[in-house]
Amino acid sequence: MGRRIAFISEHASPLAALGGADAGGQNVYVGEVARQLSLKGYQIDIFTRRDEHELPKVVAFSEQIRIIHVDAGPAADIPKEELLQYMPAFTNDVLHFISSEQLSYELVHANFFMSALVAMELKKTLGIPFVVTFHALGHIRRIHQGDNDRFPKERIAIEEQAVREASMIIAECPQDRDDLINYYDAQVEKITIIPCGVNTAEFYPVNKSVARSLLQLPADERILLQLGRMVPRKGVDTVITALAAVRCSDAPVKLLIVGGDIDTASELQRLRELAAELGLSDKISFLGQKSREELKYYYAAADLFITTPWYEPFGITPLEAMACGTPVIGSNVGGVRFSVADGHTGALVPPKDPVALAAKITSLLRSPARLKEMSVNAVRRINKLFTWELVAQDIQSLYEKVIGSGVVYPEKTASAQMITYEKSNLH
């Protein structure tokens, strides 16, 4: 029996279909980190809120991972901005489950600020230490969204308390670390940068012609891909606006937009109306949600993957695209500037700048040789720096430091590898 760890992810279950308003990178992170750690011998329970009556209390995710559906509020889809009121019930149900199952956890890994709130109560009640990955920070969200931020004002105070009480804090990129220090007065020694990763058994290069044939896409078009959650901060409107100014004389240019569900219908409608206003409806296909199994074919079919959020704590889709050998044009913000090597695996542009984006798309589409080189570089970069195996290696080292096993791990963590790799390959 391996060490038992509790993951808390109140709104982001690994079982959820991706692409909705509240289902994205955190869901993937929780599932993949748990899976990799289970391969290292950990027993992991993932506590997430029940959002359907039919869900069983316990679901076996693998032999060593269980999903525990916590009763907290109505068993229905509720926007994460409205979930804070149900966290006392969430905590009580978690405590009841631990007691009834006579469980003993050595560590809690909290994901998001509400999960950190639960973790703090578990620490107070049961004496279990916790680490936290915030995935996004309230202070930074408030800066970028202003009055459009619908999270309760208590969020920032909860995050500040969690920063003080956590044994360690996982920052997903240097910008995340700097924000924790500058806005939350976090102790530098409590922060470890561990990026997100990609499953290279799930996302890998596929011949472009084969991918297009499987998806019934034209072979003679230049295809741009935008894939992810359809929420305003992802900047999909920037991509649509830029498309009007893209110039490619040797082939038509088409934009594929993958993602969105009933919860993001209003945003999708806004984007469709923008496309119509710009006279681009015939150049854009809104394809909705796709299964995880299909996504690699969309990445591989594209000439360029575009992601232009104005705020992005990390962003897993650029990693998935690069793992499939597709160069990425991304906003020069947060985790995107950390994962995309400008001029090497793609390009970085200012957020909310469709003119700069259009110029960069045009430039790269006119340079097939450069795109091919970037494709090779992208796959190499992912395998060197951003696999979930490397992420789990760093997280295991962090866990054992907190638990106090005395186990010595190799000095070459993924973060150390990144520094060496950047110096030797990108300059």
VOGU-3710 file (C-alpha; in Angstrom, 3 decimals, decimal comma):
1> mgrriafise> 0,000/0,000/0,000  1,523/3,311/-1,099  1,301/6,656/0,596  -2,244/8,031/0,606  -2,777/11,532/-0,758  -6,035/13,512/-0,969  -6,578/15,727/-4,003  -9,268/18,379/-3,690  -10,675/19,869/-6,890  -14,102/21,168/-6,032
11> hasplaalgg> -15,321/22,120/-9,519  -12,928/20,340/-11,894  -13,364/16,583/-12,081  -11,118/14,421/-14,262  -14,320/12,727/-15,427  -15,838/15,902/-16,920  -16,168/16,529/-20,644  -13,751/19,300/-21,589  -14,522/22,525/-23,400  -17,295/23,949/-21,253
21> adaggqnvyv> -17,144/27,150/-19,241  -15,708/25,414/-16,167  -14,009/22,365/-17,683  -10,509/22,785/-19,009  -6,885/22,678/-17,944  -7,480/22,075/-14,234  -9,488/18,932/-14,985  -6,621/17,616/-17,106  -3,999/18,622/-14,534  -5,723/16,832/-11,662
31> gevarqlslk> -6,292/13,632/-13,628  -2,846/13,457/-15,205  -0,877/14,330/-12,075  -2,852/11,752/-10,092  -2,281/9,127/-12,777  1,455/9,694/-12,900  1,797/9,729/-9,118  -0,166/6,493/-8,875  2,458/4,915/-11,114  4,998/5,921/-8,465
41> gyqidiftrr> 3,021/4,011/-5,822  0,764/6,685/-4,322  -2,842/5,917/-3,376  -4,907/8,949/-4,381  -8,464/10,017/-3,627  -9,786/12,961/-5,677  -12,599/14,852/-3,953  -14,820/16,771/-6,362  -18,374/18,095/-6,099  -21,273/15,930/-7,203
51> dehelpkvva> -23,014/17,718/-10,100  -25,327/14,865/-11,172  -27,671/12,776/-8,994  -26,745/9,579/-10,816  -23,046/9,729/-10,003  -21,941/7,058/-7,528  -20,212/8,201/-4,378  -16,965/6,507/-5,367  -15,670/5,877/-8,888  -12,521/3,864/-9,566
61> fseqiriihv> -10,430/6,032/-11,894  -7,681/3,416/-11,844  -6,476/0,725/-9,458  -4,871/3,322/-7,199  -7,065/6,381/-7,855  -10,615/6,979/-6,669  -12,950/9,852/-7,525  -15,028/10,774/-4,472  -18,204/12,711/-5,315  -18,844/15,166/-2,519
71> dagpaadipk> -22,370/16,273/-1,641  -22,314/20,070/-1,470  -25,266/22,035/-2,767  -27,633/20,904/-5,521  -26,449/17,954/-7,616  -26,444/20,083/-10,749  -24,140/22,187/-12,884  -23,412/25,374/-10,962  -20,985/28,048/-12,199  -17,808/27,941/-10,143
81> eellqympaf> -18,309/31,610/-9,286  -21,336/30,534/-7,195  -19,807/27,574/-5,353  -18,160/29,269/-2,367  -21,394/29,146/-0,368  -21,334/25,346/-0,538  -17,765/24,860/0,698  -18,759/24,341/4,377  -20,998/21,464/3,257  -18,185/20,211/1,009
91> tndvlhfiss> -15,781/20,200/3,965  -18,246/18,407/6,237  -18,883/15,690/3,649  -15,148/15,171/3,120  -14,615/14,874/6,884  -17,518/12,424/7,154  -16,086/10,282/4,359  -12,638/10,241/5,947  -14,133/9,252/9,286  -16,492/6,597/7,939
101> eqlsyelvha> -13,752/5,017/5,812  -11,194/5,355/8,632  -8,733/6,970/6,244  -5,434/8,588/7,029  -3,917/10,963/4,468  -0,324/12,096/4,685  -0,882/15,146/2,516  -3,640/17,155/0,827  -3,080/18,703/-2,607  -5,566/21,550/-3,067
111> nffmsalvam> -6,442/22,821/-6,539  -8,015/26,291/-6,780  -8,823/28,681/-3,949  -12,019/26,956/-2,775  -10,189/23,655/-2,515  -7,540/25,476/-0,490  -10,296/26,656/1,856  -11,296/23,023/2,416  -7,649/22,004/2,832  -7,153/24,636/5,512
121> elkktlgipf> -10,068/23,195/7,475  -8,690/19,657/7,103  -5,351/20,903/8,367  -7,052/22,565/11,344  -9,270/19,570/12,162  -7,053/16,599/11,294  -3,569/18,072/11,246  -2,916/17,136/7,604  -0,432/19,419/5,801  -1,348/20,715/2,370
131> vvtfhalghi> 0,205/22,037/-0,794  -1,744/24,187/-3,222  -1,851/24,833/-6,946  -4,085/27,876/-7,410  -4,416/27,560/-11,221  -5,524/31,231/-11,245  -5,255/34,095/-8,788  -8,060/36,416/-7,736  -5,902/39,549/-7,627  -4,751/39,022/-11,209
141> rrihqgdndr> -8,193/38,085/-12,450  -9,610/41,266/-10,899  -6,953/43,355/-12,671  -7,853/41,887/-16,060  -11,617/41,517/-15,682  -12,559/44,342/-13,353  -16,304/44,451/-12,721  -16,799/41,428/-14,988  -15,163/39,220/-12,374  -18,081/37,413/-10,767
151> fpkeriaiee> -16,187/35,619/-8,007  -17,058/36,647/-4,434  -14,896/39,354/-2,924  -13,850/36,878/-0,223  -11,744/35,018/-2,785  -8,647/37,146/-2,376  -8,701/36,919/1,432  -9,029/33,131/1,192  -6,067/32,991/-1,181  -4,010/35,197/1,135
161> qavreasmii> -4,763/32,892/4,066  -3,946/29,791/2,006  -0,611/31,311/0,981  0,220/31,728/4,672  -0,962/28,278/5,781  0,189/26,041/2,915  3,326/24,007/3,451  4,316/24,643/-0,160  2,822/26,469/-3,155  3,129/25,234/-6,717
171> aecpqdrddl> 3,501/28,082/-9,219  2,928/26,984/-12,797  5,274/29,511/-14,402  7,617/32,372/-13,424  4,822/34,927/-13,825  2,682/32,924/-11,394  5,546/32,920/-8,874  6,088/36,661/-9,253  2,365/37,363/-8,806  2,288/35,278/-5,615
181> inyydaqvek> 5,218/37,256/-4,235  4,099/40,711/-5,360  0,352/40,474/-4,699  0,201/37,940/-1,851  3,504/38,498/-0,045  4,247/34,783/-0,429  7,531/33,550/1,022  9,931/32,796/-1,819  11,125/29,588/-0,165  7,563/28,213/-0,101
191> itiipcgvnt> 7,119/28,499/-3,878  8,233/25,886/-6,386  7,741/26,359/-10,125  6,326/23,189/-11,643  4,713/23,632/-15,072  1,782/21,759/-16,513  2,454/18,911/-18,900  1,137/16,925/-21,819  0,379/13,247/-22,269  2,619/12,240/-25,172
201> aefypvnksv> 0,838/8,904/-25,492  -2,325/10,879/-26,232  -0,876/13,794/-28,197  1,806/13,067/-30,777  2,616/13,984/-34,402  0,229/12,649/-37,038  0,807/13,130/-40,754  -1,058/16,294/-41,761  -2,610/14,743/-44,870  -3,810/11,754/-42,862
211> arsllqlpad> -5,273/13,974/-40,151  -7,118/16,119/-42,688  -8,424/13,078/-44,488  -9,759/11,603/-41,233  -11,471/14,898/-40,392  -12,663/15,432/-43,962  -10,833/18,734/-44,204  -9,523/20,143/-47,516  -5,919/19,354/-48,314  -5,306/22,649/-50,136
221> erillqlgrm> -6,267/25,155/-47,414  -4,147/26,892/-44,798  -5,802/25,921/-41,519  -5,627/27,907/-38,302  -6,891/26,238/-35,112  -8,300/27,769/-31,948  -9,216/25,138/-29,357  -10,323/25,423/-25,758  -12,920/26,883/-23,465  -15,157/29,526/-25,005
231> vprkgvdtvi> -14,917/32,298/-22,426  -14,084/35,971/-23,106  -10,622/35,987/-21,491  -9,408/33,396/-24,008  -9,374/36,151/-26,646  -11,023/34,179/-29,447  -12,444/37,457/-30,737  -8,855/38,633/-31,321  -8,238/35,640/-33,580  -11,439/36,258/-35,541
241> talaavrcsd> -10,644/39,943/-35,994  -7,083/39,140/-37,083  -8,318/36,710/-39,718  -9,745/39,598/-41,730  -6,228/40,980/-42,222  -4,388/37,705/-42,909  -2,951/37,565/-46,424  -1,998/34,282/-48,050  -1,943/34,314/-51,859  -1,277/30,638/-52,570
251> apvkllivgg> -4,223/29,068/-50,694  -7,452/29,917/-48,859  -7,140/30,405/-45,106  -9,677/28,740/-42,797  -10,111/29,118/-39,034  -11,405/26,145/-37,056  -12,802/26,904/-33,600  -13,136/23,824/-31,399  -14,819/23,976/-27,994  -17,895/25,338/-26,291
261> didtaselqr> -21,092/23,846/-24,954  -24,512/24,962/-23,729  -22,886/26,838/-20,829  -20,910/28,993/-23,258  -23,699/29,524/-25,789  -23,784/33,287/-25,255  -20,041/33,629/-25,914  -20,280/31,436/-29,001  -23,155/33,570/-30,269  -21,116/36,726/-29,706
271> lrelaaelgl> -18,218/35,235/-31,676  -20,487/34,118/-34,525  -21,974/37,608/-34,724  -18,492/39,122/-34,837  -17,530/36,777/-37,674  -20,673/37,783/-39,589  -20,029/41,498/-39,032  -16,533/41,114/-40,473  -17,785/39,087/-43,445  -15,826/36,022/-42,314
281> sdkisflgqk> -18,569/33,459/-41,722  -17,483/31,402/-44,732  -13,883/31,327/-43,468  -14,664/30,144/-39,936  -16,062/26,822/-38,737  -17,425/26,561/-35,202  -17,087/22,853/-34,494  -18,168/22,604/-30,853  -16,796/20,070/-28,385  -14,760/17,142/-29,607
291> sreelkyyya> -13,647/14,002/-27,805  -10,143/13,785/-26,394  -9,425/11,048/-28,930  -10,170/13,434/-31,817  -8,165/16,403/-30,625  -4,758/15,231/-31,809  -6,100/15,048/-35,352  -7,299/18,661/-35,194  -3,936/19,791/-33,831  -2,084/17,807/-36,499
301> aadlfittpw> -4,339/19,039/-39,312  -3,599/22,692/-38,533  -0,761/24,743/-39,975  -0,813/26,956/-36,879  -2,416/26,768/-33,460  -3,541/30,164/-32,156  -4,133/31,008/-28,489  -4,427/34,674/-27,536  -5,799/35,008/-23,999  -5,335/38,253/-22,139
311> yepfgitple> -4,748/36,326/-18,913  -3,505/32,733/-18,740  -1,984/31,223/-15,579  -0,545/28,447/-17,729  -2,508/26,965/-20,637  -2,296/23,303/-21,584  -3,553/23,549/-25,173  -0,304/25,094/-26,485  1,554/22,085/-25,078  -0,854/19,670/-26,757
321> amacgtpvig> -0,447/21,472/-30,070  3,346/21,426/-29,866  3,314/17,741/-28,900  1,481/17,135/-32,167  4,139/19,080/-34,064  2,030/22,194/-34,668  3,707/25,601/-34,168  1,893/27,951/-31,794  1,218/31,667/-31,940  0,295/32,771/-28,436
331> snvggvrfsv> -0,180/35,834/-26,294  2,933/37,057/-24,546  1,352/36,507/-21,125  1,645/34,188/-18,142  2,252/30,550/-18,887  2,042/30,954/-22,660  5,239/33,004/-22,764  6,815/30,258/-20,638  5,830/27,310/-22,809  6,087/28,785/-26,327
341> adghtgalvp> 9,663/29,581/-27,359  9,329/32,731/-29,475  10,869/32,226/-32,917  11,718/28,601/-32,111  8,451/26,678/-31,597  6,139/29,463/-32,698  5,695/33,123/-31,896  4,472/35,449/-29,155  2,309/38,509/-29,779  0,743/41,120/-27,501
351> pkdpvalaak> -2,744/40,209/-26,210  -5,751/42,045/-27,681  -3,700/43,042/-30,744  -5,299/41,587/-33,888  -3,014/43,648/-36,154  0,144/42,110/-34,681  -1,469/38,677/-34,732  -2,482/38,968/-38,385  1,026/40,073/-39,355  2,590/37,113/-37,549
361> itsllrspar> 0,139/34,602/-39,044  0,783/35,992/-42,534  4,540/35,892/-42,057  4,582/32,269/-40,896  2,115/31,008/-43,493  4,438/32,438/-46,146  7,390/30,499/-44,710  6,724/26,734/-45,045  10,352/25,869/-44,307  10,259/27,857/-41,089
371> lkemsvnavr> 7,007/26,207/-40,037  8,544/22,795/-40,636  11,553/23,677/-38,502  9,291/24,992/-35,749  7,303/21,764/-35,865  10,416/19,691/-35,165  11,506/22,088/-32,417  8,067/21,969/-30,799  8,032/18,186/-30,408  11,574/18,226/-29,057
381> rinklftwel> 10,741/20,951/-26,532  7,716/19,064/-25,208  9,630/15,830/-24,735  12,472/17,635/-22,967  10,451/19,823/-20,641  6,708/19,350/-20,515  5,648/15,733/-20,077  3,409/14,747/-17,189  6,112/12,281/-16,147  8,494/15,193/-15,533
391> vaqdiqslye> 5,771/17,176/-13,770  5,005/14,245/-11,452  8,713/13,787/-10,724  8,899/17,351/-9,434  5,632/17,058/-7,505  6,777/13,820/-5,879  9,968/15,537/-4,754  7,871/18,367/-3,317  5,513/15,963/-1,525  8,341/14,043/0,064
401> kvigsgvvyp> 9,930/17,275/1,238  6,670/18,183/2,985  6,007/14,707/4,355  9,616/14,403/5,463  10,652/11,036/4,129  14,305/11,872/3,753  14,261/10,374/0,254  16,842/12,055/-1,986  15,737/12,790/-5,546  17,860/13,678/-8,579
411> ektasaqmit> 18,937/17,305/-8,813  17,808/17,454/-12,434  14,165/18,250/-11,883  12,117/19,409/-14,828  12,642/23,034/-13,775  16,409/22,555/-13,668  16,297/20,776/-17,023  14,426/23,749/-18,475  17,110/26,215/-17,431  19,841/24,060/-18,981
421> yeksnlh> 17,814/23,439/-22,126  16,951/27,108/-22,637  20,598/28,136/-22,360  21,878/25,507/-24,770  19,148/25,458/-27,389  17,305/28,759/-27,574  20,076/31,313/-27,760
//
